């Protein structure tokens, strides 16, 4: 027997009291939580961004952190709004946690590079324009990004290095100080006049205006080597003058020593042969 739906038999007052009003209240509360929560998420994100900017963090890092913080806050707001509708958010949180764990394992290397990039941008062992040796590459820093850094080598090659490789290894920043010391070792022959050689070095050092008086330069005998007497020459210069001054010093020392009879020997070995009586 077919039953016919009869609206007149419904207790509309009961439906209103049991379902419509409670669900309406829940929906309104969820919308209020969603609207106010999203507004608060945006406001908190902007305040954090301004605080990070005042701390003079890298602009790219600030924008990246703002995006992460805003996304996390929005997720919390959505979960809270769903909770107002009676949705079981515990299972939802567990699912999100498991998904986050799976994504974290899949992007393990990328997250490592991201963490290293954040540390590089916060602690700043180098900045754009510095001449560094990092991650097995020597060059001028072009950009420090969140996941990698871009270096330009002296022969104008652009190399992108993962930040994890940079931060987990030794970083040498040649531009971190205003001054650098040039370390030269020059060998002279054993029959050359050591005092004269030192006087010539002194005249070369004092005659170069690029060499600093403070810290004071130093020079003297370093080693009595197999084939030469080695002199050390250690002047200080501005970091920007390092390479040009070093090359010029080597040239001037060579020409000055040649002009004054100070020999720079090749490696050599004396061999003595002894002739004995032949045995029968």
Backbone bond lengths (Angstrom), bond angles and torsions (degrees), N, CA, C in turn:
res aa  C-N    CA-C-N  psi(-1)  N-CA   C-N-CA  omega(-1)  CA-C   N-CA-C  phi
1 X - - - 1.463 - - 1.517 108.59 -
2 X 1.347 115.79 126.68 1.464 120.14 -178.00 1.517 110.28 -79.17
3 X 1.325 114.33 132.36 1.472 119.10 176.69 1.512 108.65 -96.09
4 X 1.280 118.32 140.94 1.468 124.21 -179.63 1.509 108.24 -108.64
5 X 1.372 113.64 130.24 1.464 118.36 179.71 1.522 109.51 -68.65
6 X 1.322 114.38 125.42 1.461 119.92 -179.33 1.524 109.07 -117.90
7 X 1.342 117.29 104.39 1.467 120.05 -179.23 1.511 113.84 -60.17
8 X 1.312 115.92 -25.46 1.470 118.89 -177.27 1.518 112.23 -67.25
9 X 1.354 116.06 -21.19 1.448 119.30 -179.30 1.524 113.68 -85.55
10 X 1.359 117.19 -7.46 1.470 120.46 179.95 1.508 109.58 -76.26
11 X 1.316 113.57 143.37 1.471 119.31 175.54 1.529 107.11 -93.24
12 X 1.352 114.99 90.18 1.462 119.36 -175.24 1.516 111.65 -63.84
13 X 1.259 117.64 -32.95 1.469 119.63 179.02 1.525 111.18 -64.96
14 X 1.352 115.09 -40.88 1.464 119.37 179.07 1.531 110.85 -66.12
15 X 1.382 115.86 -42.52 1.465 119.43 178.02 1.521 111.31 -61.44
16 X 1.317 114.49 -39.20 1.467 119.05 179.98 1.518 110.88 -65.76
17 X 1.342 115.55 -43.56 1.460 119.86 -178.26 1.530 111.60 -72.45
18 X 1.327 117.06 -35.96 1.468 119.87 -172.63 1.529 112.70 -86.37
19 X 1.332 116.78 -32.27 1.471 118.30 -172.17 1.537 113.83 -123.71
20 X 1.303 116.38 -54.25 1.462 119.63 -170.85 1.527 112.44 -62.37
21 X 1.344 117.08 -50.72 1.462 120.19 -176.77 1.528 111.55 -66.98
22 X 1.371 120.57 -48.03 1.472 119.54 178.81 1.528 112.50 -60.56
23 X 1.355 115.98 -44.52 1.464 117.81 -179.82 1.521 111.71 -68.65
24 X 1.320 116.73 -34.50 1.464 119.65 176.27 1.522 111.73 -63.01
25 X 1.349 114.96 -42.37 1.467 119.23 178.78 1.535 110.28 -64.08
26 X 1.348 115.36 -44.11 1.464 119.38 179.22 1.529 111.04 -61.38
27 X 1.329 116.46 -41.70 1.464 120.45 -179.17 1.526 111.06 -64.90
28 X 1.336 115.44 -43.00 1.473 119.30 178.82 1.527 110.31 -63.55
29 X 1.336 116.50 -44.55 1.471 119.62 179.00 1.528 111.21 -62.74
30 X 1.353 116.05 -40.26 1.467 119.19 179.01 1.519 111.02 -63.21
31 X 1.361 116.04 -41.30 1.466 119.33 178.21 1.519 111.40 -65.44
32 X 1.330 116.37 -39.91 1.468 119.93 178.39 1.534 110.30 -62.91
33 X 1.350 114.84 -46.77 1.469 118.82 178.62 1.526 110.67 -60.40
34 X 1.345 116.84 -41.68 1.464 121.06 -178.45 1.529 111.35 -65.49
35 X 1.322 116.71 -47.62 1.471 120.37 -177.15 1.530 110.96 -65.79
36 X 1.349 115.43 -50.93 1.469 118.61 -178.69 1.527 110.84 -65.62
37 X 1.345 115.91 -39.17 1.465 119.58 -179.51 1.515 112.48 -63.84
38 X 1.346 116.50 -43.53 1.469 119.23 178.61 1.528 111.03 -65.23
39 X 1.329 116.39 -37.55 1.473 119.55 177.26 1.529 110.42 -64.32
40 X 1.341 115.97 -44.65 1.465 119.49 178.12 1.531 111.60 -63.80
41 X 1.336 116.77 -38.39 1.472 119.91 179.03 1.519 110.70 -61.24
42 X 1.342 116.26 -43.99 1.467 119.50 178.20 1.517 112.13 -64.90
43 X 1.354 116.33 -41.92 1.466 120.49 -179.00 1.532 110.93 -65.32
44 X 1.337 116.51 -46.96 1.466 120.33 179.50 1.527 110.86 -61.72
45 X 1.335 116.70 -40.11 1.465 120.22 179.43 1.517 110.93 -62.71
46 X 1.333 117.08 -43.77 1.474 119.98 178.85 1.523 111.75 -63.65
47 X 1.331 117.15 -41.21 1.463 120.41 179.38 1.535 110.99 -63.96
48 X 1.331 115.83 -43.09 1.465 119.36 178.29 1.524 110.26 -64.14
49 X 1.339 116.93 -40.49 1.461 120.51 178.36 1.516 111.98 -60.78
50 X 1.341 117.10 -42.95 1.469 120.55 178.35 1.532 111.00 -64.49
51 X 1.350 115.89 -39.48 1.471 119.17 178.98 1.526 110.93 -64.88
52 X 1.330 116.72 -41.78 1.465 120.23 178.48 1.523 111.04 -66.23
53 X 1.340 116.53 -37.21 1.469 119.82 178.45 1.523 110.85 -66.44
54 X 1.347 116.76 -38.36 1.468 119.25 177.37 1.522 111.50 -66.37
55 X 1.343 116.10 -26.90 1.470 120.03 177.09 1.529 111.62 -78.40
56 X 1.345 116.05 2.55 1.471 122.92 176.48 1.527 112.95 62.07
57 X 1.318 114.72 37.29 1.459 118.90 172.38 1.523 109.41 -78.11
58 X 1.313 115.88 160.37 1.451 121.17 179.52 1.529 109.86 -59.34
59 X 1.344 116.16 137.94 1.463 120.58 -175.93 1.523 112.03 -60.65
60 X 1.329 116.67 -39.67 1.459 120.21 179.78 1.525 111.02 -64.23
61 X 1.338 116.69 -39.65 1.459 120.35 177.66 1.521 110.52 -65.48
62 X 1.335 116.87 -40.59 1.472 120.70 179.40 1.522 110.39 -60.76
63 X 1.335 117.20 -46.43 1.466 120.69 -179.68 1.532 110.97 -63.66
64 X 1.332 116.26 -40.01 1.453 120.10 -179.70 1.531 111.04 -65.52
65 X 1.329 117.07 -44.20 1.464 120.65 178.95 1.523 110.93 -66.01
66 X 1.324 117.21 -37.35 1.464 120.48 176.86 1.525 110.92 -60.01
67 X 1.343 116.16 -43.69 1.470 119.99 -179.33 1.521 111.23 -63.91
68 X 1.351 116.95 -41.65 1.465 120.13 179.66 1.527 110.73 -65.48
69 X 1.340 116.33 -46.55 1.469 120.24 -178.43 1.526 111.05 -62.86
70 X 1.339 116.02 -42.62 1.466 119.52 -179.52 1.530 110.99 -64.02
71 X 1.325 116.97 -42.31 1.467 120.29 179.37 1.529 111.44 -62.73
72 X 1.332 117.06 -44.78 1.458 120.67 179.44 1.530 111.58 -62.26
73 X 1.336 116.57 -42.71 1.465 119.93 179.25 1.528 111.05 -65.51
74 X 1.311 117.36 -39.17 1.468 120.45 178.66 1.523 111.33 -65.00
75 X 1.335 117.40 -38.22 1.460 120.45 176.83 1.533 110.39 -62.47
76 X 1.342 116.00 -42.39 1.470 120.18 178.37 1.529 110.57 -62.25
77 X 1.331 116.79 -41.81 1.470 121.03 179.98 1.527 111.03 -63.77
78 X 1.320 117.63 -44.12 1.466 121.35 179.96 1.527 110.57 -62.90
79 X 1.345 116.98 -42.14 1.465 120.47 178.29 1.528 110.79 -63.25
80 X 1.352 115.79 -40.68 1.466 119.38 178.13 1.525 111.47 -64.72
81 X 1.334 117.39 -39.17 1.466 121.08 178.54 1.529 110.94 -66.06
82 X 1.332 116.47 -42.01 1.469 119.36 176.94 1.522 111.15 -63.52
83 X 1.329 116.63 -34.27 1.459 120.12 176.45 1.516 112.41 -62.39
84 X 1.333 117.14 -34.49 1.461 120.79 176.82 1.524 112.18 -66.78
85 X 1.344 116.28 -25.82 1.466 120.18 178.22 1.522 112.40 -85.84
86 X 1.320 116.45 -1.16 1.449 120.28 178.78 1.513 114.40 90.68
87 X 1.330 116.81 8.52 1.461 120.18 178.38 1.526 109.01 -72.48
88 X 1.333 116.69 137.29 1.457 121.27 178.27 1.536 109.02 -74.01
89 X 1.309 115.57 98.12 1.467 120.55 -175.11 1.530 112.80 -79.54
90 X 1.334 117.12 -13.86 1.475 118.92 -179.37 1.522 110.80 -62.81
91 X 1.335 116.08 -46.25 1.465 119.95 178.54 1.524 110.71 -66.41
92 X 1.346 116.41 -36.23 1.468 120.16 178.70 1.522 110.97 -63.95
93 X 1.321 116.07 -42.35 1.467 120.13 178.17 1.521 110.84 -63.69
94 X 1.348 115.67 -39.80 1.466 119.56 179.00 1.533 110.70 -63.59
95 X 1.351 115.85 -41.09 1.466 119.67 178.13 1.519 110.97 -64.03
96 X 1.342 116.48 -44.06 1.468 119.97 178.52 1.527 111.07 -63.02
97 X 1.341 116.04 -38.94 1.461 119.52 178.21 1.515 112.19 -63.70
98 X 1.329 115.98 -44.46 1.470 119.97 178.69 1.524 110.91 -64.13
99 X 1.344 116.05 -40.58 1.463 119.39 178.30 1.528 110.60 -64.70
100 X 1.340 116.11 -40.57 1.464 119.60 178.18 1.516 112.10 -63.32
101 X 1.346 115.88 -39.57 1.465 119.92 177.92 1.528 111.50 -64.03
102 X 1.335 115.56 -43.81 1.471 119.54 179.61 1.525 111.12 -63.56
103 X 1.326 116.30 -42.55 1.467 120.17 178.79 1.524 110.47 -65.77
104 X 1.338 116.29 -39.44 1.460 120.02 178.88 1.513 112.63 -62.31
105 X 1.334 116.15 -41.51 1.468 119.69 178.06 1.526 111.06 -67.14
106 X 1.332 116.16 -38.43 1.465 119.28 -179.51 1.521 111.72 -69.34
107 X 1.338 116.14 -33.44 1.467 120.60 -178.35 1.527 111.47 -106.48
108 X 1.306 115.94 34.18 1.461 121.23 -175.24 1.527 112.42 -57.31
109 X 1.342 116.85 -48.00 1.460 120.22 -179.39 1.519 111.60 -66.88
110 X 1.327 116.43 -39.41 1.465 119.79 179.42 1.522 110.91 -65.09
111 X 1.340 116.24 -40.37 1.465 119.09 178.25 1.518 111.20 -66.64
112 X 1.342 116.69 -35.35 1.465 120.30 176.27 1.526 110.37 -63.45
113 X 1.336 116.16 -42.87 1.464 119.96 177.68 1.523 111.20 -65.91
114 X 1.343 115.96 -37.03 1.461 119.43 177.81 1.527 111.14 -63.84
115 X 1.350 116.26 -46.64 1.466 119.67 179.29 1.528 110.93 -60.75
116 X 1.333 116.05 -42.16 1.471 119.60 178.07 1.519 110.74 -64.57
117 X 1.351 117.02 -38.80 1.460 120.22 178.41 1.518 112.23 -63.31
118 X 1.341 115.76 -40.85 1.470 119.67 177.24 1.526 110.45 -61.47
119 X 1.332 116.90 -44.18 1.466 120.62 179.90 1.526 111.06 -65.14
120 X 1.335 117.39 -38.78 1.466 120.16 178.26 1.531 110.79 -64.69
121 X 1.338 116.59 -40.09 1.455 120.11 -179.23 1.523 112.19 -73.48
122 X 1.335 116.72 -28.52 1.470 120.23 179.86 1.529 111.05 -80.40
123 X 1.337 117.09 -50.50 1.462 120.46 -174.60 1.531 113.17 -87.64
124 X 1.334 117.86 -19.41 1.459 124.37 173.16 1.528 113.86 50.56
125 X 1.351 118.65 63.64 1.469 119.12 172.63 1.519 111.80 -67.65
126 X 1.322 117.30 -17.25 1.457 122.08 172.47 1.517 108.43 -155.65
127 X 1.319 114.93 166.25 1.469 120.90 -179.99 1.514 108.58 -137.78
128 X 1.321 116.24 173.27 1.462 120.79 179.74 1.528 109.40 -59.96
129 X 1.329 115.86 132.38 1.457 121.44 -179.63 1.509 114.07 100.34
130 X 1.341 118.05 -13.35 1.467 121.41 179.29 1.528 110.47 -77.89
131 X 1.335 114.66 147.16 1.465 121.09 174.77 1.523 107.29 -96.52
132 X 1.339 116.88 115.28 1.457 120.94 -170.56 1.521 110.60 -133.95
133 X 1.324 113.15 163.90 1.463 122.29 168.01 1.525 106.36 -121.33
134 X 1.321 116.39 110.43 1.465 120.65 -173.68 1.519 109.80 -151.06
135 X 1.327 116.22 138.16 1.454 120.80 177.98 1.517 113.47 62.13
136 X 1.331 116.59 28.80 1.455 120.28 -179.69 1.519 114.26 79.80
137 X 1.334 117.28 8.85 1.468 121.70 -178.75 1.524 108.88 -124.41
138 X 1.321 116.44 139.21 1.455 122.24 175.29 1.523 108.67 -114.03
139 X 1.328 116.35 125.89 1.459 118.85 -179.23 1.519 111.35 177.72
140 X 1.324 114.78 -174.06 1.465 122.57 -179.96 1.524 108.64 -94.27
141 X 1.323 117.03 131.65 1.462 121.87 -177.92 1.525 109.25 -72.12
142 X 1.318 115.72 121.63 1.459 121.21 176.65 1.525 111.20 -91.81
143 X 1.353 116.26 -48.87 1.463 121.47 -178.43 1.523 109.72 -146.32
144 X 1.331 115.06 146.09 1.464 121.26 171.03 1.522 106.44 -115.22
145 X 1.332 116.01 105.35 1.457 121.31 -178.42 1.523 110.16 -98.53
146 X 1.343 115.28 176.98 1.462 119.40 -177.74 1.529 111.17 -69.94
147 X 1.326 117.85 -38.71 1.456 120.66 -176.60 1.530 113.36 -102.86
148 X 1.323 118.19 -24.53 1.455 120.66 -178.38 1.522 109.99 -152.96
149 X 1.320 114.73 168.94 1.462 121.29 177.61 1.521 108.91 -124.84
150 X 1.330 115.44 148.68 1.462 121.46 -178.37 1.526 108.65 -110.75
151 X 1.343 116.25 124.35 1.458 122.30 178.48 1.523 109.42 -117.85
152 X 1.334 116.22 145.75 1.459 121.97 175.74 1.518 108.43 -112.12
153 X 1.325 116.34 120.75 1.454 120.79 -177.94 1.525 109.95 -75.15
154 X 1.335 115.65 169.75 1.458 120.66 -177.50 1.524 111.88 -66.84
155 X 1.331 117.89 -23.07 1.461 120.06 176.03 1.532 111.35 -96.00
156 X 1.354 115.39 21.06 1.472 123.54 170.87 1.523 113.91 69.16
157 X 1.338 117.33 32.87 1.460 120.81 170.53 1.522 109.05 -94.85
158 X 1.323 116.01 141.72 1.467 121.10 177.62 1.528 109.06 -99.18
159 X 1.325 115.98 123.43 1.462 121.09 -177.13 1.526 109.06 -123.66
160 X 1.330 115.92 128.58 1.463 121.93 177.16 1.525 108.80 -101.20
161 X 1.328 115.83 122.17 1.465 121.72 -175.13 1.527 109.35 -116.86
162 X 1.345 119.80 129.21 1.471 121.05 175.95 1.532 110.64 -59.48
163 X 1.316 115.80 137.88 1.462 120.24 -177.14 1.525 112.60 -63.22
164 X 1.338 117.40 -30.99 1.461 119.78 178.15 1.515 111.45 -61.92
165 X 1.326 116.95 -39.76 1.460 121.07 179.01 1.517 110.98 -67.21
166 X 1.326 116.94 -33.20 1.468 120.88 179.42 1.522 110.78 -72.91
167 X 1.337 116.49 -51.14 1.468 119.84 -172.09 1.524 112.53 -70.47
168 X 1.337 117.61 -27.78 1.459 120.64 -177.88 1.521 113.29 -87.43
169 X 1.332 117.19 5.74 1.461 121.22 178.51 1.519 109.73 -128.92
170 X 1.323 115.19 175.10 1.464 120.94 -178.79 1.530 109.48 -68.37
171 X 1.327 115.86 135.37 1.463 122.10 177.10 1.527 107.97 -114.10
172 X 1.326 116.37 122.34 1.462 121.45 176.22 1.518 108.23 -110.83
173 X 1.328 115.77 115.88 1.465 121.60 -179.58 1.523 108.68 -105.75
174 X 1.332 115.96 106.38 1.462 120.74 -177.95 1.529 112.02 -78.36
175 X 1.323 116.91 -12.81 1.466 120.81 -178.34 1.523 112.96 -103.15
176 X 1.323 117.29 4.17 1.464 120.23 -174.81 1.523 112.80 -69.30
177 X 1.334 117.72 -27.84 1.465 122.04 -179.15 1.527 109.51 -113.09
178 X 1.320 114.42 155.23 1.465 119.67 -178.91 1.518 112.41 -74.43
179 X 1.327 117.20 -24.54 1.466 120.57 -176.86 1.525 110.09 -124.78
180 X 1.358 115.39 155.30 1.456 121.70 175.35 1.523 109.03 -138.23
181 X 1.328 115.31 152.50 1.458 120.42 177.82 1.526 109.37 -100.35
182 X 1.318 115.33 133.42 1.466 120.85 175.50 1.527 107.70 -90.89
183 X 1.308 117.30 124.61 1.464 122.35 178.95 1.528 109.38 -108.10
184 X 1.325 115.41 109.80 1.464 121.14 179.05 1.519 109.88 -117.72
185 X 1.312 116.53 144.01 1.461 122.58 172.92 1.530 106.73 -126.21
186 X 1.340 116.04 119.27 1.455 121.51 -178.35 1.527 108.54 -121.03
187 X 1.321 116.90 126.41 1.463 121.30 179.53 1.523 111.45 -95.05
188 X 1.330 116.55 136.40 1.464 122.01 174.34 1.530 107.85 -120.32
189 X 1.318 115.76 158.01 1.464 119.46 -177.53 1.526 110.58 -71.09
190 X 1.332 115.63 158.82 1.461 120.59 -177.70 1.527 112.35 -67.30
191 X 1.305 118.24 -25.14 1.465 119.59 179.77 1.524 112.79 -90.78
192 X 1.338 117.99 4.75 1.471 120.99 175.68 1.522 110.29 -83.09
193 X 1.331 116.13 156.99 1.463 122.82 179.85 1.533 109.05 -80.81
194 X 1.331 116.39 110.98 1.467 120.50 -176.99 1.525 110.98 -64.36
195 X 1.357 116.34 -42.94 1.465 119.13 -178.27 1.520 111.41 -62.51
196 X 1.321 115.54 -41.65 1.459 119.12 178.75 1.526 110.64 -64.22
197 X 1.330 115.95 -40.47 1.461 119.69 178.69 1.524 110.83 -61.62
198 X 1.322 117.54 -41.10 1.468 121.17 179.33 1.528 111.03 -67.24
199 X 1.345 116.71 -37.37 1.468 119.79 177.62 1.527 111.10 -65.28
200 X 1.334 116.26 -39.19 1.454 119.74 177.44 1.526 111.40 -64.81
201 X 1.333 116.06 -41.27 1.469 119.90 177.12 1.526 110.07 -61.23
202 X 1.317 116.89 -43.07 1.470 120.72 179.75 1.523 111.20 -60.88
203 X 1.345 116.46 -42.81 1.466 119.47 179.93 1.528 111.06 -65.25
204 X 1.338 116.87 -36.49 1.468 120.01 178.43 1.523 110.73 -67.23
205 X 1.329 116.30 -44.07 1.466 121.13 -178.26 1.525 111.05 -64.83
206 X 1.319 116.45 -48.27 1.474 119.71 -177.38 1.521 112.09 -70.38
207 X 1.319 117.60 -21.65 1.457 119.84 -179.01 1.520 114.21 -86.79
208 X 1.302 118.64 -5.47 1.462 121.82 179.67 1.525 109.49 -99.16
209 X 1.333 116.72 114.85 1.466 121.13 -175.67 1.525 112.84 -69.13
210 X 1.320 117.26 -18.36 1.463 119.66 -179.08 1.518 112.11 -76.36
211 X 1.321 117.35 -19.30 1.467 121.31 -178.74 1.524 109.35 -81.17
212 X 1.327 115.13 129.25 1.466 121.28 -174.98 1.524 111.83 -76.66
213 X 1.321 113.83 148.49 1.470 119.69 174.78 1.530 111.13 -83.66
214 X 1.319 115.48 -27.21 1.468 120.80 179.12 1.528 108.38 -135.92
215 X 1.308 118.75 115.50 1.472 128.81 1.20 1.534 112.06 -65.50
216 X 1.333 114.18 148.87 1.455 119.32 -176.57 1.527 110.88 -73.95
217 X 1.340 117.54 141.37 1.470 119.65 176.02 1.522 110.96 -71.37
218 X 1.325 116.90 160.60 1.466 121.33 178.11 1.516 109.41 -139.76
219 X 1.348 115.75 152.90 1.453 121.90 177.80 1.523 108.41 -157.85
220 X 1.309 117.00 158.02 1.462 121.74 -179.15 1.513 111.05 166.86
221 X 1.346 115.00 -172.93 1.461 120.85 -179.71 1.529 108.35 -80.56
222 X 1.333 115.28 129.76 1.459 120.92 -178.25 1.518 112.03 -104.33
223 X 1.340 117.36 -47.20 1.467 121.20 -175.79 1.520 109.99 -145.62
224 X 1.335 114.68 149.32 1.458 121.45 165.54 1.519 106.01 -101.50
225 X 1.323 114.77 88.36 1.456 120.41 -172.29 1.531 111.17 -83.01
226 X 1.325 116.24 -179.95 1.461 120.90 -176.53 1.523 112.50 -62.51
227 X 1.340 115.70 -40.05 1.465 118.79 -174.00 1.517 113.50 -118.41
228 X 1.313 118.06 -1.89 1.465 119.48 -175.23 1.519 111.02 -158.02
229 X 1.334 113.69 162.14 1.468 121.62 168.32 1.524 105.70 -96.44
230 X 1.336 117.20 116.58 1.459 121.40 -174.46 1.522 111.22 -91.92
231 X 1.314 115.68 126.46 1.465 122.41 176.12 1.524 109.00 -102.37
232 X 1.340 116.43 137.35 1.462 119.63 172.97 1.525 108.23 -98.83
233 X 1.330 115.41 142.84 1.467 122.40 179.79 1.518 106.81 -134.32
234 X 1.338 117.60 116.81 1.459 121.78 -171.79 1.531 111.37 -131.86
235 X 1.317 117.99 81.02 1.463 120.83 174.63 1.535 111.66 -91.76
236 X 1.331 115.91 157.23 1.460 122.36 177.25 1.529 109.34 -106.81
237 X 1.326 115.44 138.55 1.462 121.19 179.47 1.526 109.35 -138.74
238 X 1.336 115.31 167.69 1.475 119.29 172.29 1.525 108.86 -64.85
239 X 1.317 116.11 144.81 1.469 120.27 -176.26 1.523 111.81 -56.28
240 X 1.336 116.90 -34.48 1.467 119.76 -179.14 1.527 112.73 -71.49
241 X 1.348 117.02 -19.02 1.473 121.19 -178.56 1.526 112.69 -98.27
242 X 1.326 118.03 3.81 1.459 120.13 -169.12 1.525 112.73 -58.64
243 X 1.319 117.70 -58.42 1.462 120.15 -171.53 1.527 112.49 -68.02
244 X 1.332 116.68 -42.30 1.471 119.13 -179.26 1.524 110.32 -64.37
245 X 1.339 116.66 -44.26 1.464 120.09 -179.72 1.521 111.27 -64.89
246 X 1.323 116.99 -40.49 1.467 120.42 179.57 1.528 111.40 -60.45
247 X 1.316 116.35 -47.25 1.469 120.12 179.87 1.529 111.15 -63.79
248 X 1.345 116.20 -42.49 1.465 119.59 -179.82 1.521 111.44 -64.13
249 X 1.335 117.08 -40.18 1.466 120.14 179.99 1.526 111.54 -62.26
250 X 1.328 116.59 -43.97 1.457 119.63 179.76 1.529 110.80 -59.75
251 X 1.322 116.35 -42.63 1.469 119.70 -179.55 1.529 111.33 -66.62
252 X 1.344 116.12 -45.47 1.471 119.69 -177.86 1.531 110.88 -66.20
253 X 1.330 117.00 -39.87 1.473 119.75 178.83 1.528 110.20 -62.09
254 X 1.312 117.29 -44.50 1.468 120.47 -179.79 1.527 111.78 -61.91
255 X 1.332 117.72 -49.55 1.463 120.46 -178.20 1.526 111.91 -67.38
256 X 1.343 117.51 -36.52 1.461 120.67 179.75 1.522 110.67 -69.07
257 X 1.317 117.38 -43.13 1.472 120.17 178.04 1.535 110.39 -63.39
258 X 1.324 117.24 -41.92 1.458 120.08 178.94 1.522 111.28 -61.17
259 X 1.343 116.60 -41.40 1.461 121.02 -177.54 1.525 112.42 -70.37
260 X 1.325 117.52 -20.68 1.468 120.58 -176.66 1.531 112.18 -113.34
261 X 1.308 117.06 16.89 1.455 120.32 173.34 1.513 115.27 73.11
262 X 1.322 117.49 21.81 1.470 121.27 176.23 1.521 107.11 -94.44
263 X 1.331 116.33 111.77 1.452 119.85 -176.00 1.521 113.45 -83.18
264 X 1.326 115.56 141.19 1.468 122.16 173.12 1.521 105.84 -110.00
265 X 1.335 118.35 102.16 1.468 120.73 -167.99 1.525 113.42 -79.04
266 X 1.332 114.51 157.63 1.457 121.32 167.57 1.525 107.97 -81.60
267 X 1.332 118.46 155.86 1.468 119.45 172.64 1.532 109.87 -58.40
268 X 1.313 115.41 133.15 1.457 119.02 -177.89 1.521 110.40 -144.67
269 X 1.338 116.13 163.73 1.453 122.36 -179.21 1.535 108.54 -142.00
270 X 1.337 115.39 131.40 1.460 120.49 175.71 1.520 109.16 -89.85
271 X 1.338 116.35 126.64 1.443 122.57 179.62 1.524 109.05 -114.63
272 X 1.344 119.08 123.24 1.464 124.62 -179.87 1.514 109.59 -108.03
273 X 1.341 116.69 125.28 1.468 121.68 179.32 1.508 109.34 -105.69
274 X 1.304 117.65 132.52 1.464 124.00 178.20 1.528 108.80 -112.98
275 X 1.338 115.43 131.77 1.461 120.91 178.79 1.515 108.55 -104.35
276 X 1.296 117.91 120.46 1.467 122.02 176.79 1.520 110.83 -108.08
277 X 1.350 116.67 172.76 1.468 121.35 177.84 1.529 109.91 -72.97
278 X 1.312 113.25 137.22 1.463 117.96 179.34 1.507 110.66 -71.15
279 X 1.310 116.93 134.98 1.468 120.93 179.22 1.521 110.34 -85.42
280 X 1.286 114.93 143.43 1.464 120.69 179.37 1.516 109.17 -72.55
